[in-house]
Amino acid sequence: METLLQDVRYGVRMLRKSPGFTAVAVITLALGLGANISVFTLVNALLLRPPAAVQDPASLVDIYSATRGESDYAEFSYPDYVYFREHAAVFSGLAADYPSSQMNLVTNGTSRDVNGSVVSDNYFSLLGLRPSLGRFFSAPRAVHTRSRCGCGDWS
């Protein structure tokens, strides 16, 4: 312990002797810490936490299928999803989502690529989300439609 105190005293003496180096070192540490904290905050908000509009995010779970003896997980087929949704006794609801490739979104005559997902008819209601304008699709309408997509910004 005494050796550690001697090393700290020596370090402080050396930093006092060269204030220019001390200033550069402190500024470099401050900028590095600030950048690190900013990036972590952004990643935490965008990737690690569920969207704020989702009701009771702690109760959401992902369900995958697995083959005995293999470490990889796989998604279910749609008929398996329908079976599990109709027979699920332990869940308050079951919704499906299949991330698809980029889709083309046309707004006000301009087109842009967006990432989207094909989702089940109860996806948004199960998450407790409400549309800011219009309405979401419903089961009878989903049967007659080939696919639906949900894209970003659910606030």
C-alpha positions in Angstrom: 0.0 0.0 0.0 2.9 2.3 0.8 4.4 1.7 -2.6 1.1 2.6 -4.3 1.0 5.9 -2.4 4.6 6.7 -3.4 3.8 6.0 -7.1 0.7 8.3 -6.9 2.7 11.1 -5.3 5.4 10.7 -8.0 2.8 10.8 -10.8 1.2 14.0 -9.4 4.7 15.6 -9.1 5.5 14.8 -12.8 2.1 16.1 -13.9 2.7 19.4 -12.1 6.1 19.8 -13.7 4.6 19.7 -17.2 1.2 21.4 -17.3 1.0 21.3 -21.1 1.2 17.5 -21.2 -1.3 17.4 -18.3 -3.7 19.6 -20.2 -3.5 17.5 -23.4 -3.9 14.2 -21.4 -6.9 15.5 -19.5 -8.6 16.9 -22.7 -7.9 13.6 -24.5 -9.4 11.5 -21.7 -12.4 13.8 -21.5 -13.1 13.6 -25.3 -12.6 9.9 -25.3 -14.9 9.3 -22.4 -17.5 11.7 -23.9 -17.5 10.0 -27.3 -17.7 6.6 -25.6 -20.7 7.6 -23.5 -22.5 9.2 -26.4 -22.1 6.1 -28.6 -23.2 3.8 -25.8 -26.2 5.9 -25.1 -27.2 5.9 -28.8 -26.8 2.1 -29.1 -28.6 1.5 -25.8 -31.6 3.7 -26.9 -31.8 2.3 -30.5 -30.8 -1.3 -30.2 -30.9 -2.6 -26.6 -34.2 -1.1 -25.3 -37.6 -1.8 -26.7 -39.5 1.1 -28.2 -41.1 3.4 -25.6 -44.6 2.9 -27.0 -44.7 -0.8 -26.3 -46.8 -1.7 -23.2 -45.1 -3.9 -20.6 -41.9 -4.6 -22.6 -40.5 -6.8 -19.8 -43.2 -9.5 -20.5 -42.2 -9.9 -24.2 -40.4 -13.1 -25.2 -39.1 -14.5 -28.4 -40.0 -18.1 -29.2 -37.8 -20.2 -31.5 -37.7 -23.9 -32.4 -34.6 -26.0 -31.9 -33.6 -29.4 -33.0 -32.2 -31.7 -30.3 -28.4 -31.9 -30.4 -28.1 -28.7 -32.5 -27.2 -25.3 -31.2 -28.9 -23.3 -33.9 -32.4 -21.9 -33.4 -34.9 -21.7 -36.2 -38.2 -19.9 -36.8 -41.5 -21.7 -37.1 -43.5 -22.2 -40.2 -46.8 -20.2 -40.4 -49.0 -23.3 -39.8 -46.9 -24.0 -36.6 -47.5 -20.3 -35.5 -51.3 -20.6 -36.1 -51.3 -23.9 -34.0 -49.3 -22.4 -31.2 -51.5 -19.2 -31.2 -54.7 -21.2 -30.9 -53.4 -23.5 -28.2 -51.2 -21.2 -26.1 -52.3 -21.4 -22.5 -49.3 -19.7 -20.9 -49.2 -16.6 -23.1 -51.7 -13.7 -23.1 -51.1 -13.6 -26.9 -48.8 -14.8 -29.6 -47.8 -12.7 -32.7 -45.6 -13.4 -35.6 -43.1 -11.3 -37.4 -40.8 -12.2 -40.2 -38.1 -9.7 -41.1 -38.0 -9.3 -44.8 -35.6 -7.5 -47.2 -35.9 -3.9 -48.1 -39.3 -2.7 -49.3 -40.2 0.2 -51.5 -42.1 3.0 -49.7 -43.8 5.7 -51.8 -44.9 8.9 -50.0 -46.0 12.1 -51.8 -44.8 10.7 -55.1 -41.3 10.0 -54.0 -40.0 6.5 -53.4 -37.4 5.2 -50.9 -36.2 1.9 -49.6 -37.1 1.0 -46.1 -36.6 -2.1 -43.9 -39.8 -3.9 -43.0 -41.4 -7.0 -41.6 -44.3 -9.2 -42.5 -46.3 -9.4 -39.3 -49.4 -11.2 -38.1 -52.8 -9.4 -37.8 -52.6 -9.1 -34.0 -48.9 -7.9 -33.9 -49.6 -4.2 -33.1 -52.6 -4.8 -30.8 -50.5 -7.3 -28.8 -47.7 -4.8 -28.3 -50.3 -2.2 -27.3 -49.4 0.1 -30.2 -52.0 2.5 -31.7 -51.7 4.1 -35.1 -51.1 7.8 -35.1 -53.2 8.1 -38.2 -55.7 5.7 -39.8 -56.0 2.1 -38.5 -54.1 -1.1 -38.5 -55.2 -4.1 -40.5 -57.5 -6.7 -38.9 -57.9 -10.5 -39.2 -60.7 -10.5 -41.9 -58.8 -8.1 -44.0 -55.4 -9.8 -43.5 -56.8 -13.1 -44.9 -57.6 -11.4 -48.3 -54.3 -9.5 -48.5 -51.0 -11.1 -49.5 -48.7 -9.3 -47.1 -48.4 -6.4 -44.8 -45.4 -4.4 -43.6 -44.7 -2.3 -40.5 -42.0 0.3 -40.9 -40.2 2.4 -38.2 -41.4 5.3 -36.1 -44.2 3.9 -34.0 -44.7 6.8 -31.6 
